[in-house]
């Protein structure tokens, strides 16, 4: 039996300034530019609806968009989750690189695992976008 709630975290070190990363991550209308599988987003105040490649709309509530801390938090408000909170932090490592940390807490726990898998892919995609292919 799995726990009802799960907490997961993914991270990537990216050779890019935190300000350049934040310009992309901190703009909720640009998620489809760096998150594979999301093809569109609409933002109205603190409400965002992302649309997946399969055409599924997922409603979200933006809770924090803090350019000083470079922190973005949101929760999925759709029926597929009982509870959800995702946090994206962009940390300045002081050497011209940044650490992007994505964490998700969700109930049911399987949703956190799905989100974490997608987040890991998104962070790798973001690294390739900002650094170029290795």
Wavefront OBJ file of the C-alpha trace (Angstrom):
o trace
v 0.000 0.000 0.000
v 1.394 3.397 -0.971
v 1.084 6.526 1.135
v -1.675 8.921 0.142
v 0.732 11.846 -0.131
v 4.176 12.027 -1.696
v 6.908 14.626 -1.921
v 9.464 14.551 -4.727
v 12.262 16.815 -5.914
v 14.307 17.176 -9.103
v 17.127 19.615 -9.833
v 19.521 20.674 -12.574
v 22.650 22.802 -12.586
v 22.524 25.062 -15.624
v 25.375 27.192 -16.991
v 23.246 30.310 -17.193
v 22.616 33.344 -15.023
v 19.705 33.064 -12.589
v 18.196 36.240 -14.051
v 18.085 34.736 -17.540
v 16.504 31.549 -16.185
v 14.035 33.501 -14.070
v 12.930 35.534 -17.113
v 11.636 32.252 -18.562
v 10.553 30.332 -15.447
v 9.009 33.321 -13.682
v 6.716 34.116 -16.620
v 3.760 31.756 -16.186
v 2.647 32.280 -19.799
v 5.939 30.825 -21.126
v 5.847 27.329 -19.566
v 5.194 25.684 -22.937
v 8.565 27.028 -24.142
v 10.542 24.883 -21.699
v 8.215 22.109 -20.472
v 7.877 19.307 -23.050
v 4.331 18.020 -23.345
v 2.722 21.367 -22.599
v 1.606 23.002 -25.826
v -0.217 26.106 -24.544
v -1.014 28.127 -21.453
v -3.403 30.920 -20.640
v -2.951 33.149 -17.615
v -5.611 35.330 -16.026
v -4.398 36.917 -12.800
v -3.463 34.041 -10.486
v -5.209 31.428 -12.646
v -3.341 29.484 -15.303
v -4.629 26.721 -17.536
v -2.018 24.607 -19.252
v -2.902 22.393 -22.186
v -1.083 19.109 -22.745
v -0.112 17.691 -26.116
v -3.064 15.323 -25.740
v -5.361 18.360 -25.533
v -6.099 17.983 -21.828
v -6.576 21.309 -20.003
v -5.165 21.396 -16.473
v -6.278 24.311 -14.275
v -3.766 25.755 -11.839
v -3.601 28.468 -9.216
v -0.423 30.551 -9.022
v 0.407 30.984 -5.332
v 3.846 32.638 -5.411
v 5.707 34.469 -8.146
v 8.584 36.121 -6.293
v 11.316 37.674 -8.486
v 13.488 38.511 -5.441
v 13.695 34.902 -4.249
v 13.200 33.616 -7.800
v 10.480 31.302 -6.519
v 7.390 30.186 -8.403
v 4.718 28.086 -6.695
v 1.462 26.755 -8.053
v -1.124 24.129 -7.367
v -3.196 22.035 -9.736
v -6.843 22.706 -8.988
v -8.313 20.100 -11.335
v -10.119 16.926 -10.306
v -7.114 14.625 -10.845
v -5.554 15.619 -7.515
v -6.857 16.025 -3.995
v -3.935 18.206 -2.998
v -0.953 19.549 -4.923
v 1.835 22.092 -4.490
v 4.809 22.554 -6.812
v 7.696 24.915 -6.147
v 10.383 25.997 -8.603
v 13.428 27.769 -7.164
v 16.228 29.324 -9.216
v 19.362 29.570 -7.066
v 22.453 31.604 -7.935
v 25.539 29.429 -7.414
v 27.792 32.472 -7.724
v 29.966 31.102 -10.515
v 27.843 31.990 -13.532
v 25.702 28.890 -13.068
v 22.342 28.324 -11.455
v 20.588 25.480 -9.702
v 16.953 25.016 -10.650
v 15.068 22.977 -8.053
v 11.575 21.660 -8.751
v 9.642 20.056 -5.914
v 6.136 18.663 -5.851
v 3.875 17.452 -3.084
v 0.703 15.685 -4.117
v -2.145 13.481 -2.993
v -2.564 10.951 -4.516
v 1.092 10.016 -4.272
v 1.156 8.662 -7.838
v 0.478 12.183 -9.116
v 3.681 13.455 -7.447
v 5.664 10.738 -9.238
v 4.106 11.646 -12.608
v 4.816 15.343 -12.028
v 8.391 14.610 -10.917
v 9.079 12.550 -14.029
v 7.797 15.350 -16.218
v 9.731 17.930 -14.185
v 12.982 15.988 -14.594
v 12.475 15.958 -18.364
v 11.586 19.666 -18.324
v 14.743 20.587 -16.407
v 16.914 18.640 -18.854
v 15.136 20.354 -21.751
v 15.660 23.724 -20.061
v 19.380 22.979 -19.644
v 19.710 22.118 -23.345
v 17.786 25.266 -24.324
v 19.980 27.544 -22.226
v 23.375 25.836 -22.726
v 22.995 24.204 -26.113
v 23.524 20.480 -26.754
v 26.568 18.824 -25.190
l 1 2 3 4 5 6 7 8 9 10 11 12 13 14 15 16 17 18 19 20 21 22 23 24 25 26 27 28 29 30 31 32 33 34 35 36 37 38 39 40 41 42 43 44 45 46 47 48 49 50 51 52 53 54 55 56 57 58 59 60 61 62 63 64 65 66 67 68 69 70 71 72 73 74 75 76 77 78 79 80 81 82 83 84 85 86 87 88 89 90 91 92 93 94 95 96 97 98 99 100 101 102 103 104 105 106 107 108 109 110 111 112 113 114 115 116 117 118 119 120 121 122 123 124 125 126 127 128 129 130 131 132 133 134
